[in-house]
Amino acid sequence: MGTGIAAHEGQLFGWPNQLLGLATAVGLILLSVSGVILWWRRRESGVLGAPKVLLSPRVSWGLITLVVLLGIYLPLFGASLLLVLVIEWGILRRIPGVRRWLGLAST
């Protein structure tokens, strides 16, 4: 445990470890900022949600299985996913203005 803490603090391998940590942090910040910029350019004006799907979406059973298994293994993660699903399907899709603004399909 002490070695892991020293590695995360940047004390284990000196300046190369600190440089690696800095590069990781700068990369994560760049990824976050560029994601928002690319989304902002692609979105339709007046709509917050994701852009319209060009093709009909496919169901990925592998992804669904992975999410269900993670939801069982990490119960708080699973509970938060269920809460978001219930809020989206039960409340947000039934309010026309919110549904249009978020780009949700009607029920």
Rosetta constraint file for C-alpha pairs under 8 A:
AtomPair CA 1 CA 5 HARMONIC 6.28 0.50
AtomPair CA 2 CA 6 HARMONIC 6.14 0.50
AtomPair CA 3 CA 7 HARMONIC 6.13 0.50
AtomPair CA 3 CA 12 HARMONIC 7.25 0.50
AtomPair CA 4 CA 8 HARMONIC 6.24 0.50
AtomPair CA 5 CA 9 HARMONIC 6.12 0.50
AtomPair CA 6 CA 10 HARMONIC 6.16 0.50
AtomPair CA 6 CA 11 HARMONIC 5.11 0.50
AtomPair CA 6 CA 12 HARMONIC 5.18 0.50
AtomPair CA 7 CA 11 HARMONIC 6.00 0.50
AtomPair CA 7 CA 12 HARMONIC 4.92 0.50
AtomPair CA 7 CA 13 HARMONIC 7.39 0.50
AtomPair CA 7 CA 17 HARMONIC 7.34 0.50
AtomPair CA 10 CA 14 HARMONIC 6.39 0.50
AtomPair CA 10 CA 15 HARMONIC 7.48 0.50
AtomPair CA 10 CA 17 HARMONIC 5.44 0.50
AtomPair CA 10 CA 18 HARMONIC 4.96 0.50
AtomPair CA 10 CA 21 HARMONIC 7.44 0.50
AtomPair CA 11 CA 17 HARMONIC 7.53 0.50
AtomPair CA 11 CA 18 HARMONIC 7.82 0.50
AtomPair CA 12 CA 17 HARMONIC 7.15 0.50
AtomPair CA 13 CA 17 HARMONIC 5.38 0.50
AtomPair CA 14 CA 18 HARMONIC 6.59 0.50
AtomPair CA 15 CA 19 HARMONIC 5.96 0.50
AtomPair CA 16 CA 20 HARMONIC 6.15 0.50
AtomPair CA 17 CA 21 HARMONIC 6.20 0.50
AtomPair CA 18 CA 22 HARMONIC 6.10 0.50
AtomPair CA 19 CA 23 HARMONIC 6.09 0.50
AtomPair CA 20 CA 24 HARMONIC 6.15 0.50
AtomPair CA 21 CA 25 HARMONIC 6.17 0.50
AtomPair CA 22 CA 26 HARMONIC 6.09 0.50
AtomPair CA 23 CA 27 HARMONIC 5.99 0.50
AtomPair CA 24 CA 28 HARMONIC 6.22 0.50
AtomPair CA 25 CA 29 HARMONIC 6.25 0.50
AtomPair CA 26 CA 30 HARMONIC 6.07 0.50
AtomPair CA 27 CA 31 HARMONIC 6.03 0.50
AtomPair CA 28 CA 32 HARMONIC 6.16 0.50
AtomPair CA 29 CA 33 HARMONIC 6.17 0.50
AtomPair CA 30 CA 34 HARMONIC 5.91 0.50
AtomPair CA 31 CA 35 HARMONIC 6.00 0.50
AtomPair CA 32 CA 36 HARMONIC 6.52 0.50
AtomPair CA 33 CA 37 HARMONIC 6.30 0.50
AtomPair CA 34 CA 38 HARMONIC 6.03 0.50
AtomPair CA 35 CA 39 HARMONIC 6.12 0.50
AtomPair CA 36 CA 40 HARMONIC 6.01 0.50
AtomPair CA 37 CA 41 HARMONIC 6.30 0.50
AtomPair CA 38 CA 42 HARMONIC 6.32 0.50
AtomPair CA 39 CA 43 HARMONIC 5.96 0.50
AtomPair CA 39 CA 50 HARMONIC 7.97 0.50
AtomPair CA 42 CA 51 HARMONIC 6.90 0.50
AtomPair CA 43 CA 47 HARMONIC 7.12 0.50
AtomPair CA 43 CA 48 HARMONIC 7.43 0.50
AtomPair CA 43 CA 49 HARMONIC 7.57 0.50
AtomPair CA 43 CA 50 HARMONIC 6.64 0.50
AtomPair CA 43 CA 51 HARMONIC 5.34 0.50
AtomPair CA 44 CA 48 HARMONIC 7.89 0.50
AtomPair CA 44 CA 51 HARMONIC 6.72 0.50
AtomPair CA 46 CA 101 HARMONIC 6.87 0.50
AtomPair CA 47 CA 100 HARMONIC 7.15 0.50
AtomPair CA 47 CA 101 HARMONIC 4.61 0.50
AtomPair CA 47 CA 102 HARMONIC 6.08 0.50
AtomPair CA 47 CA 103 HARMONIC 6.52 0.50
AtomPair CA 48 CA 101 HARMONIC 5.66 0.50
AtomPair CA 48 CA 102 HARMONIC 5.07 0.50
AtomPair CA 48 CA 103 HARMONIC 6.98 0.50
AtomPair CA 49 CA 101 HARMONIC 6.77 0.50
AtomPair CA 49 CA 102 HARMONIC 4.22 0.50
AtomPair CA 49 CA 103 HARMONIC 4.80 0.50
AtomPair CA 49 CA 104 HARMONIC 7.43 0.50
AtomPair CA 50 CA 102 HARMONIC 7.66 0.50
AtomPair CA 50 CA 103 HARMONIC 6.64 0.50
AtomPair CA 51 CA 103 HARMONIC 7.78 0.50
AtomPair CA 52 CA 103 HARMONIC 7.92 0.50
AtomPair CA 53 CA 57 HARMONIC 7.39 0.50
AtomPair CA 60 CA 64 HARMONIC 6.36 0.50
AtomPair CA 61 CA 65 HARMONIC 5.99 0.50
AtomPair CA 62 CA 66 HARMONIC 6.15 0.50
AtomPair CA 63 CA 67 HARMONIC 6.14 0.50
AtomPair CA 64 CA 68 HARMONIC 6.16 0.50
AtomPair CA 65 CA 69 HARMONIC 6.09 0.50
AtomPair CA 66 CA 70 HARMONIC 6.07 0.50
AtomPair CA 67 CA 71 HARMONIC 5.95 0.50
AtomPair CA 68 CA 72 HARMONIC 6.24 0.50
AtomPair CA 68 CA 78 HARMONIC 7.56 0.50
AtomPair CA 69 CA 73 HARMONIC 6.09 0.50
AtomPair CA 70 CA 74 HARMONIC 5.65 0.50
AtomPair CA 70 CA 77 HARMONIC 7.57 0.50
AtomPair CA 70 CA 78 HARMONIC 7.16 0.50
AtomPair CA 71 CA 75 HARMONIC 5.51 0.50
AtomPair CA 71 CA 76 HARMONIC 7.56 0.50
AtomPair CA 71 CA 77 HARMONIC 5.66 0.50
AtomPair CA 71 CA 78 HARMONIC 3.72 0.50
AtomPair CA 71 CA 79 HARMONIC 7.39 0.50
AtomPair CA 71 CA 81 HARMONIC 7.94 0.50
AtomPair CA 72 CA 78 HARMONIC 6.49 0.50
AtomPair CA 74 CA 78 HARMONIC 6.37 0.50
AtomPair CA 75 CA 79 HARMONIC 6.01 0.50
AtomPair CA 76 CA 80 HARMONIC 6.13 0.50
AtomPair CA 77 CA 81 HARMONIC 6.26 0.50
AtomPair CA 78 CA 82 HARMONIC 6.21 0.50
AtomPair CA 79 CA 83 HARMONIC 6.10 0.50
AtomPair CA 80 CA 84 HARMONIC 6.22 0.50
AtomPair CA 81 CA 85 HARMONIC 6.14 0.50
AtomPair CA 82 CA 86 HARMONIC 6.09 0.50
AtomPair CA 83 CA 87 HARMONIC 6.13 0.50
AtomPair CA 84 CA 88 HARMONIC 6.03 0.50
AtomPair CA 85 CA 89 HARMONIC 6.00 0.50
AtomPair CA 85 CA 90 HARMONIC 8.00 0.50
AtomPair CA 86 CA 90 HARMONIC 5.32 0.50
AtomPair CA 86 CA 91 HARMONIC 7.55 0.50
AtomPair CA 87 CA 91 HARMONIC 5.26 0.50
AtomPair CA 87 CA 92 HARMONIC 6.38 0.50
AtomPair CA 88 CA 92 HARMONIC 4.90 0.50
AtomPair CA 88 CA 93 HARMONIC 6.13 0.50
AtomPair CA 89 CA 93 HARMONIC 5.73 0.50
AtomPair CA 89 CA 94 HARMONIC 7.87 0.50
AtomPair CA 89 CA 107 HARMONIC 7.85 0.50
AtomPair CA 90 CA 94 HARMONIC 7.06 0.50
AtomPair CA 91 CA 95 HARMONIC 6.99 0.50
AtomPair CA 92 CA 98 HARMONIC 6.28 0.50
AtomPair CA 92 CA 99 HARMONIC 6.06 0.50
AtomPair CA 93 CA 98 HARMONIC 7.37 0.50
AtomPair CA 93 CA 99 HARMONIC 5.14 0.50
AtomPair CA 93 CA 104 HARMONIC 6.51 0.50
AtomPair CA 93 CA 105 HARMONIC 7.22 0.50
AtomPair CA 93 CA 106 HARMONIC 6.03 0.50
AtomPair CA 93 CA 107 HARMONIC 6.57 0.50
AtomPair CA 94 CA 99 HARMONIC 7.14 0.50
AtomPair CA 94 CA 106 HARMONIC 7.59 0.50
AtomPair CA 94 CA 107 HARMONIC 7.47 0.50
AtomPair CA 95 CA 99 HARMONIC 5.90 0.50
AtomPair CA 96 CA 100 HARMONIC 6.10 0.50
AtomPair CA 97 CA 101 HARMONIC 6.17 0.50
AtomPair CA 98 CA 102 HARMONIC 6.01 0.50
AtomPair CA 99 CA 103 HARMONIC 5.92 0.50
AtomPair CA 99 CA 104 HARMONIC 5.09 0.50
AtomPair CA 99 CA 105 HARMONIC 7.19 0.50
AtomPair CA 99 CA 106 HARMONIC 7.31 0.50
AtomPair CA 100 CA 104 HARMONIC 6.42 0.50
